[in-house]
Amino acid sequence: MTPTERRASASLGGIFALRMLGLFLVLPVFALEARRYPGGEDPLWLGLAMGIYGLTQGLLQLPFGMASDRFGRKRVIVLGLIVFALGSFWAAAATDLMHLLLGRSLQGAGAVSAAVTAMLADLTRDEVRTRAMAWLGSTIATMFALSLVVAPVLTVWIGFSGLFWLTGALALLGVGVVIWWVPPAPPPATGEVRGRLTDVLAHADLMRLNLGVFVLHAVQLAMWVAVPSLLVQAGLNKSLHWQLYLPVVVLSLLFLGVVLAMERRGHLKKMFLLSIGLIAVVQVGLLVQSLGTPSLGGLAVMLLVFFCGFNALEATLPSLASLIAPQAMRGAALGVYNTVQSLGFFVGGLVGGWVVKSWGSPVLFLSCGVAMLLWLLLALPMRNPVRGVPVVET
């Protein structure tokens, strides 16, 4: 990477990590702490307050992405971070569940992920873009693991509302990063109509990737409806779950080095399909574990394999989307991508909870495995990606 590309990756990766931290940080303690608010005793409203962030973020990713095509990436990112900070402060000051829900929804309304991803694609060459996107992708798993570790500790130190004050302050710090550290974006291409949604929706290759990222994140969140219970059944107290999550996530990041090495050798398709297959196999393993007495060692192996595949896909999916989409509609294309990604989070949590309540964990893992296998079949026609050449057969 050139110095500018390294600077862009580091600064935009930090902003992206902040978005994921805002989504994940309160999740480990939300169900317990929000019950203390008036109205928090209602499970339906409690669940809605917990998941509304992903819904509003998903609905607004596309408008923010399209706006970044028309008005500039930096302006849109700064606006989104300010909205996110206002939502954080609103949630921090909430005295009942309804105001907490409104704060969380306003947090999600600062939907800058599409603009951040599009700007990183603008600032990196094709030959290093997968490496840059790997940094962004790895932040999702890293922030998820970090939240599991630090959220209970921070809640003791600064309280539940303090988590929101903290994320709001970090968002305002991110505004300064965008203005003074993120490199200037290249000028838009001239003579092209920018941000046309119809062009994105008519692009079969992009929509195939969008379906994949929806399945990936729906499966990710649905899994975590049942995985903590399996760990408790295996003998690991819920207060100690972070001792398993943290090492498996850190070890799984080493797999990204293999992915990048294979991509440089022209084998990205093999790694892409292998990663989908790994997550499908994990669902089979979790299904077997849920049918009997879970083994802590077996669960640790399954989670390690899951995060290896998940991190690899988080690195390759946005890279493929940015390579396929022309620069003139890159913000719109990545807006759709991040929209279905966020909606995948929301649907995965909602449907996952319903399936476990109605039919139990085995049916959940079976459903997740079937979804991953269907995605694998959809991805098989993909040609081995070549820089500058469309990645998937239309």
N, C-alpha and C positions, 0 to 999 in steps of 0.2 A: 504494500500500500504506500501511496505517497503521503507526505505529512498532512496534506489537506484531507485525504481520505481517512487517515487515522484520527484526526481531530473531529471530523464529522461523525465517525463511528462512535467515538467515546462520548461526545456531547449528546448526540441524539439517542444513543443507547441509555444514557443516564435519565433522559426525559422519559423514554419508554419504560424503563424500570420503575420510575415514579408512578406511572399510570397503573402498572401491574400491582405495585405495593398498595396503591389506593384501593384496588379491587380486593386484594387478598388479606390485608393487614388485620381487618376487624373480624374476618370470618371465624378464626378459631375461638373467639370469645363472644361473638355477637349473640348467639342463641341464649347464653347465660346472662350477659350484661343487659341486653335490651329488655329482658323480662322485668327489670326493675322500674321501667318507665310506665306511667299510666297508659293502659291499652296493650302493654307487652304480654299480657297473659293470653291473648288470642293467637293461637298458632298460625292461623291463616295470614293475619296482618304482620305477624313476626316474620314469616317466610317471605312475604312480599317486600317488607322493608329490607330484608337481607339481599334479595335478588334484584331489586329495582335498578340498582346501579348498572348491571349488565344489560338490562332492557333499554334504558334510555341511551346508554352508550352505543348499543347496537343500532338504534333507530337514527342516531345523529352522526354516525361515522361517515355515511355516504354524503350528506350535505356538507360536512366539513372537508371531506376529500375533494369534492367538486369545487368548493369555494377556494381551496388551495390551488387548484388548476387556474382559476380565474384571477384571484387577488394576491397570490403569492403564498408560499409555504409558511414563512416566518410569521406573517400577520395572523394567520389562522391558528398557528400553534400557540402564540402569545395569548390570543383571545380564549382559546380552549383552556389553557392553564389558569387564567384568571377566573373563568367560570368554575373550574374544578376547585380552586381555592375558596371561592365564595360558598360553594356547596359544603366544603369541609368545615368552614366556620359556622355555617348554619347548623350542621349536624352536631358540632361541638356544643352549641348553645341550646340545643333542643331540650325541652322539659317533658315531652310526651312522645309516644311512638309515632304519631302522625307527623310531627315536625322532624323527627329523625328520618322518617321515610322521605320527606320532601328534600332534606339535606342530601341524602344518598342519591336521590334521583338527579339533583342538580350537580352533584359530583360527576355522575355518569354523563351529564350533558356536555361536559368539557371533553369531547371525544376527539382527541388529537392523534390517535394512533395511526390513522390512515395518512394524515399529512406528514407525520414523522417518518413513516416508512417510505412514502413517495419522495420526501426530501433526501433521505439517505440514498435512494436509488438514483436520484438526480446527481448526487455528489460523488458517486463511485462508478468506476468502469465495470464493464461486463465481467472481466476476468477476475475481479476481486469482490464482486457483489455478494456471492454466496458466503464469503468469509465475513463480510459486513453484516449480512442478514443473520448469520449464525450468532453474532453477538446480540442482536435484538431478540432472536428466538430463545436464546439461553436465559434471558432475563425473566421469562415467564416462569420456567421451572425454578430458577434461583429465588425469585421473589416469593413464589409459593412456599418453598421450603423455609425461607427466612421468616415469613410470617408465622409459620407453625412454631418456630423456635422463639421469636422475640415478642410476639403479641401478648402471651400470658405475663411475661416479665414486665413489659412496658405498661400493661394495664395495672399492675400492682404499684408501679412507680408513679405514673402520671394519670391514672384513671382511664375509664373508657372514653370520656370526652376528650381527654388529652391526646388520644390517638388521632382524633380528627384535627385538633389544633396543630399537631405535628405535621400531618400530611398537607394541611393548608399552607403552613409556613414553607415547607419544601417546594410546594407548587410555585409560590412567589419567587423562591430562589431559582427555580427552573426558568422563570421569565427572564431573569438576568443572564442565565446561561444561553438562552436562545438569542438574545440581543447582542451579547458581547463575545460569545465563544463559538457558537455554531457558524461555520463558514457561510458566506453569502451563496444563495442558490444561483445556478446558471440562469441566464435570461430565457424566457419561454420561446419555443419555436414560433417563428412568424408564419402567418398565412394559414394557420390551422385553427379549426373550431375546437375549443378546449372544453373538457369536462362533460362530454355528451354521454348521458346515461344509456341511451339507446344503443350506442356503439358497444358499450361494455356488456349489456345484457344479450346482445346478438353475437358475442364472441364465445363460441362453444368451448374453446380451450380454457379461457378464463373461468367460465362458469363451472367447468369440470373441477378445476382447482378449488373454487369456492365451495362446492359440495363437499370436497375432501376436508377443508379446514372446519366446516360446520360439524362434520362427523367426529373429527379429532377432538374438538373441544367439548362437544356434547358427551362423548365417552369419558373424557378426562374428569369432568365434574360429576357425572353420574357415578363413576367408580367411587368417588369419595363420599357418597351417601352411605356406602356399605363397607369400605375398607377399614375405617376406624373401628367398627364393631368387630371385624375379624381379628384385628390386632389385639383388642381386649380379650376376645375368646382365646387367643393364643397365649395369653398371660402377660401382655404388656400393658401396664397401667396407662390410662389416657394422658396423664401428665408427663409421661416419658416417651410419647410417640415421636417427639422431635429427635430423640436419640437414634431412631431408625431412619426417619426421613432425611435428616441432614447428610449422613454419610452416603446414602444411596444416590442422592442428587449430585453431590460433589463427584463421586466416582463416575456417574453417568456422563458428566461433562467431558470426561476424557474421550468418550466415543465421538464427540464432535471433531476431534483431530483426525480420526479415521475417515469421517464423512468428507472433510475438506481435502484430505489426501486423495481419496477416491474421485472427488469432483475434479481435481486438477489432472487426474489421469483419464478423464472422460467417462467415468463410470457412475455418474450421478443417478441415472435411472435405476441401476442395481441397488444403490443405497436407499433410494426413495422407496422402492417396492419392498426391500428387506425391512425397512423401518415400519411400514404398514403391517407387514406380516408378523413382526415381533409383537406389536401391540395386540394383534388378534390372538397370538399364542398366549399372551399374558391373560387375556380374558378366559381362555380355556383353563389355564392354571388356577385362576381365582375361582372359577366355577367348581373345579375339583376340591379346592380348599373349603369352599362354603358348604359342600355336601357332607363333610365330615368334621373332625376336630382340626381346626387350622393349626398349622405349624409355623412358628415364628421365623424359622430359617427359610421355609418355603415362601412365605410372604415377602421376606426381604429380597430373595432372588427375583420374584415376580416384579416387585417394585423397581428393582435395579434395571431389569430388562425393559420395563415400561418407560422409565425415564430416558434410557438410551434411545429408544425409538421415538419418543416424544420430542426430545431435544433435536434429533436429526431432522424430523419433519418441521419443527418450528424454524429451523435454519433454512431448509430447502423450499418450503412452500412460498413464503413471501419473495424469495429470490426468483423463483420460477414465474410468479405473477408479474414481477417488475420487468423481467426479461421479455415476457410475451407482450405486455401492454406498451404501445407507443408512448413516447414522453408526453404527447399532447393530451392523452387521457389517462395518464398514470395515476393522478390523484383520484379520479373517479373510479378507476379499476381497483385501486387499493382501498378506496372507500367501501366499495361493495364487499371486498375481501374481509375487511375488518368488521363490517356490519354482520356478516354471517358468522364470523368468529365469535363476536360478542353474543349474538343470538344463540349460538351453540352452547355457550356457558349457561345462559338463562334456561334454555330448553333442557339441557342435560341435568341441571339441578332439579327442575320442576318434574320432569318425567321420571328421573331416577328415584326421587322420593316416592312418587306414586306407584312405580313398579315394585319397589321394596315393600311398601305398605300393603299392596294388594297381593303380591305373589312371592315375595321374599328375594333374598340376595342371589340365589342360583339363577332365577329368571332374569335378573338384571344383568349378570355377567354373560349369560347366554345371548341376550339381546345386544349387548355391546360387541360381543364377538361376531355376531351376524352382520352388524353394521360395518365393522372393520373389513370383513371378508367381501362385502358388497363394494366397498370403496376400492379394495385391492383389484377386483374384477374390472371396475371402471377405469383404473389407472393402467391396466396392462397394455392398452394400445399406445401408450405414450412412447414417443421416440426418444432415444438418448439425447439429452439436451446438448446443443452446440451453440456457443455464444453467437448472438446475432441471428439465429435461426429459430423459428417458432418451435416450442417444446413439445406440444401435444398435437396429434392428428385431429383435424376438425371433422 
